C-alpha cells in the first residue's frame, strides 16, 4: 500500500510555510479532491471536475485556551501552497459520509455559521477509507478534547471508527541505551511519539461494559435449536394469556356497548335540535347584516353631505369678488396714492385666476357652470384692468418726456455743458414698476405696446440731449485746424502741424464719458423696469468706470428700488442665452436708435480739425468697447463698434488714402534728383502718429505705416525707372534718407523696423549696381579680358588659353599698357564720376570706400587668373594697387 499523505513531512512543512505568521501549529495535513457533486437516481456520482486541495488541521494556544481550525490549502500557479479558506471547528455541526458513494471515501463537513445554507457544501474525496477514517478520527478527537463535544456523525458508526482507530494505531520500535551502554528495545504507539490531541473516542471502562452487554445476547453456533425452542414456548404462553383475558372481559364489553348505543341516540337528538337552531340563527344573522348595511349607508351619506357642504362653502368663498377690488379694477385711479390698493387688487385677481385653473382646482369643479361663469367674469375684469393700465402708462410716459423736453434747463446751452440727469424721471417711473410686473403676470402680450411707447418717448429725450450736448461741445472747443496735406507740397506747408489739438480728442472722450454710462444705465433700467428676463447688467468697465459714479450718484440704488426681484449674482453668466434677450435688443434698438448720428458728428468734426486725432479716438473707443460685457447693453456695444468703424474709416480710407495719393502724384512730376520730399515728411508724420497712440490703436497705426511705406517704395521705384542712367543714384540716396530719418522710430516700432531692413537691403543693392557701373566704365578692357579668361576656363585647361584668339601674351601686354599705364588718373576719374551726380554729399565717403573695396576685389581676382594662365608675365600686384588707392 502507498504511503498516506498524512505522513508526508514535506507536505506538513509546506502547510506550515503557507500559514506562517498566524501562530498556529499543524496537527495533520492530508491531500483531498474537492468537488460539488449531486447523487442522481442512477446511483452514480455526477460532479464537476475535482480540484486538488490539502486539508490541514491546526491548533492555536492562548494560555489555557485552545482554538482549532480546519484550513483548505490550494496550489498557486507556481506550485506553492497558499491558504484558500479557513473554518473554525467550534462551528462544525455535522460530519456526513456520502452513502451513495460505493467507495465510501467521500464526505461533507457542515458548519452552522455559513452565510448561505442553501448552497451545497463542498464534497471531499480521499484516496481510500483509511485516509478518510484517519482524518475524521483526528477531527473528532480534537472536538472532544478542545471543545468538549462531538458533532453529529451521519453515514458511519462511531463505534466502528473507535475500533478502527484502536487496530490502526501505528506501532513504532525505538532503541535506547542503558547506563551500562546496552541497547534496550521499546514498543510505543505513534500517538505516544507525537504530541497531538488525538485520544480514544471510547474509554477502557466503557469498552468493557459494552463487551459484557453484548456477551449476554450473543450465543454460539451450536445453541441455535435450543434458542428456537425457547422462542416457540414463549410465543405459545403469550397467545394463551391473551385468549384468557378476552374471555374474562365479555360482561364488561356488553355493558360498554349498551352505554354506547344510548349515547348514540342522545347524540342524534342533539344533532336534530342543533340543525333547527342553526337555521333560525342564520335568518337572524341575515336580518342583522341588512340592518347594519342600511345604517352604514346612512352614516356615509351624512358624512358626505357634511363634507360637500364644507367644500361648496369654500368654492363659494373662492368665487366671491370683494367689492373694493372690483371697484379698483374697473374704475379706480392710477395716482401714486392709490397704487397700493391697485397692486393688492392685481394680486387678488392673479390669485383668483390661478385658483380656478385645473392644477389648483379639482377637475370636477372646473366643469361646473358657476365656476365657468366666474372664470369668464374674472377674465373680463383682467381685460378691463390691463386695457386701462396700459392706456394710462402710455400717456404717462409721453407726458413725462414732453415735460422734460419743454424745459430748456434740462439741456446744454450756449456757454454751459449740461450733464443729462434722469434721476427724477426714473424715480417717477419706479412708482409703477410693480404694476408692470403684475401686468406681465396677467397678460404678457400687453408689455409689447408699452415697451414701444416707452422707447419712443425716451428716444426723443436722449437724442435731444445728445444733440444739444454735442453742439455745445464742438462750439466750446477752440483749437486751430491742422493741415490735411502731410506728404505733398513745400516744406513750409506743414509748419502748423505741431499745433496742439489734444482738446479735440478730449472732447470726444468727454462725450463718451458722459453718454456711454448713461446709455448703459438706461438699458439696464429699461430691462428691469419692463420685466425682461435677462441677467443683470455689470457696471461698464474700461475708462468709463471712473466717471460713472459721478454721473449717476442719485441712481445708485435704481435696481433695488424697482421692487423687482434681482437676479442672483451667482447666476450671472455672460453669454447665457435668455428667451427675452432678442426682444430686449430689438427694444433697445428703438430706445437708442438715432443717437449715433451725434457721435458721428463729433468724430467728423474732430477729423476735420486734425485727422491724426483719429488714432487717439480709436484707442478711447476701443477701451470703452472692451469694458462692455453685459448682454442687456448689446446696443451700446453696437454703437461703440460703429464708432470704432467710423474712426477707422475716416483715418484709413480718407486720410491714409489721400496721403497715398499725395505720394503717387510725385510720379507725374518732371525728372527729380536727390531725396524726394515725402521721405523726410513721412518721418515727421510717423513721429506725430506715435504720440497719439492709445490703448489698442497700435494695429490701426501699423496698417497705415504698411500702406504708406509700400506706396512710397513703389513710387520711388517708378520715378527711378523714368531715367535709368541715374536710377541707382536716386534709389540709394532716398533709401539712405529713409533709414536716417526713421532710425530712432525703427528701434521701438516693429513694423517700421521691418521696412527699415527692407530699405537697407535696397540701398545695398543700388550701391552695388552703381559702383560696378563706375568701375567698368573706367577699366572696361581690363575686366572684359578677365571675363574671357573665365569663360574659357570652363572648357579648356589654363595652359591652352594663351593660344586662343585675342588672349595671347601680346594681347595681354597691350591691354595692361592701355588700362594701367595711367591708373592713378583712371582712379581719380572714377572718384569724380561718383561725386558728380551725387546730391547727398554725406554719402560720398561711404560710397567711395565701397568703390575702392569693390575695385580691389575685382583686381585681385584678375591677378589670380593671370598667375594661372600667364605665369611668366609680370602684372602690378594687389598690394601696390591698394597702396595707390590709399594715397589718393
C-alpha angles and dihedrals in degrees: 000000000000118000114266117248088231087074093050106117093188089055090051092050091048089053092048089051090051093056096037112148096030095096089232126133123216114240097177138354125190137168118247140167117241122212141151103223137164124211110231130205091265090067092239122122112247108193144154118258109296117244122211113243139163121228113208126188111208135180129205119198122206110175109301092342125090131195123201125206137185110214126195111210125193134190118254123217088271094053094254121136114242130174115267104171138353127207126190111230091216086074094050106119105163141023111196127183111207103243094195091063104095092208094052090218096116123086141157132221118217120207122191096213100060112127096225113039090175092071113086111247117243119270119230119208123197129201093246142350092264091062089045093051092044092055095043093047090051091049092049093047092051091048092051095044101039103027101028094228141075127232121236111278117209129181098020135064113246090209091057089051091052091051090047091050090051094049096042101046102125117241117217124196115215132180128214132176125242125224088268090054097251116139117241122197118223129185118212135161122254090246089062092053095051124060099228138133094245109129136158117285091215124039123232094253092050090050092053093049090051093052091049091051093049091047091061093065102031113094131186124257093254095060097063096105093048090050090051093051090049091054092050093052093050090049094053091049091053093050092049091050092051094052092050092051092051093052093051094052099055098104090049091051092053091051091051092050092052091051091049092052092051091048090050092056091050091049091052091053091047091051091054092050092048091052090055093048091047092057092050092047091050092055091047091050091052091051092050092049091051091051092048092049093053090046093051091050091052092049092048091049091051093050092046092049090051093049091046091053090051092049092047090051089054092048091049090050090049092050095050116104113212110236095228091054092047090052092050093047097048105035112356125133123255095213117134092254092055097046095094091058091045091052091051090050090051092050092050092048093050091047091048093051092048090049092058094052121100100250090056096033129054110259089233091060092046090067094052115112093229091054092048092049092048091049090052089050092052092047089053090050090050094050091048094049095044091050093049094045094047092050092048094049093048091053091042094055092048093048093050093052094043090053092052094045092051091056108077092195089077092066138060114273136191108301094005128082110207120205109220112250119194098168095110092045093053092044091057092045093051088064088073099038095103090045089057091049091053091046088055090053092049099042120358092189092066091068094070097069091039091053091049092049092049093047093047093051097043092044089064090052095047094047091048091050093047093047095049092044094048093047094050091043091057093043094051095048109088115190134138118248120254119223117265092206106083107150102038139059131032125330092252093063092077098049091107092051092100093063111131108248098165089119088071095059090040089056091051091048089050091052091053093042092055102038107031094063088042092053092046091050091048090050092050093045091047092050092052098036093051092045100245112171098228133122115277117265120258115225112267113268134208120046093342095072096078094053103038095081090052093054098041108034090128093050100051093116099040096126094043092053096049093083088230123127108255120227111254114255091232090059095054107113117168109227094025108145113238124192091229096044095094092047090047093053091049090051092047088053088058092043098052104022114128097024090097091071091069091051089049089052090055091049093050091046092051091048093054091053097045121353091196089064086075086080092059092043091051091054092047092050093047091052091054092044093054089054096057106089105142122104097223091059092061094127091051089056089049090050092051090046091052090048091051090050091048092052091046091048093050091049101038105033099033110027100028094041092048091049089051089052088052089054093048091052088070088069091067095053124103121270108313129203133189126014114348113238097239093062098071091033091058090055090055090046093050091049090053093046091052090056091057098050114120129171114319097000092101092093091053092052093045090053089052091049091051093051094044097049094042090055091043093054094043091049091048091053091049093049090049091052091058090073109026092183092066098025097109092047091053092047098048093046094050096042089050090049090050092053094046094049096046100038095108095042093046089060092062105026114066094199092054090044089060092053090043090060090045090054090047092056092047090049092053092049093050091048092051093051094046095047092047090052092052093047094049091047092060101034102029097136092047096054095037088057088051090049091055091050091051091050093052093047090069092062109026139030121269091247091062096049097081088061094058122103112272094007102081122127089255090056090048092054092048091050093048092048093051096043105037104029091091099021094145091057090048091052091048089050089050090054092048091050090050090050097042101073099027112109095184105069092187090068094056099084094051092044092050090051090051090048094052092047092049092048092050092050092051093044091050090054089050092051091051092051091050091050090055098044103029105028093165096054122094117227126177107266129243091246091055091050092047090053091050091052092047092054093054 
